[in-house]
């Protein structure tokens, strides 16, 4: 049961971390970094939905 919870929380935390950087710092970051972080967050969620 604990492994399942860790398996669910790990992609969730990665997505929240990537999206929160973009959300809170969007005025202070270059466009390239913003696109990279959004791509990372969406990639984690796509991977989570596949596995």
C-alpha positions as CSV (number, residue, x, y, z in Angstrom):
1,X,0.0,0.0,0.0
2,X,2.8,2.4,0.8
3,X,4.5,1.8,-2.6
4,X,1.2,2.7,-4.3
5,X,0.9,6.0,-2.4
6,X,4.5,6.9,-3.2
7,X,3.9,6.1,-6.8
8,X,1.0,8.4,-6.9
9,X,2.5,11.2,-5.0
10,X,5.8,11.4,-6.9
11,X,4.4,12.5,-10.2
12,X,1.9,14.8,-8.4
13,X,4.8,16.6,-6.6
14,X,6.8,16.9,-9.8
15,X,3.9,18.5,-11.5
16,X,3.1,20.8,-8.7
17,X,6.7,21.9,-8.4
18,X,7.1,22.6,-12.1
19,X,3.8,24.4,-12.4
20,X,4.3,26.4,-9.3
21,X,7.6,27.8,-10.6
22,X,5.9,29.0,-13.7
23,X,2.9,30.4,-11.8
24,X,4.7,32.4,-9.2
25,X,7.7,33.5,-11.3
26,X,6.1,34.0,-14.7
27,X,6.8,37.8,-14.8
28,X,10.5,37.4,-13.8
29,X,11.5,34.4,-16.1
30,X,12.5,34.3,-19.7
31,X,10.0,32.7,-22.1
32,X,12.3,29.8,-22.8
33,X,12.6,28.8,-19.2
34,X,8.8,29.1,-18.8
35,X,8.2,26.8,-21.7
36,X,10.7,24.3,-20.4
37,X,9.1,24.1,-17.0
38,X,5.6,23.8,-18.4
39,X,6.8,21.1,-20.7
40,X,8.3,19.2,-17.7
41,X,5.1,19.5,-15.8
42,X,3.0,18.3,-18.7
43,X,5.4,15.5,-19.4
44,X,5.2,14.2,-15.9
45,X,1.4,14.1,-16.0
46,X,1.4,12.3,-19.4
47,X,3.8,9.7,-18.0
48,X,1.7,9.4,-14.9
49,X,-1.4,8.7,-17.0
50,X,0.4,6.1,-19.1
51,X,1.9,4.1,-16.2
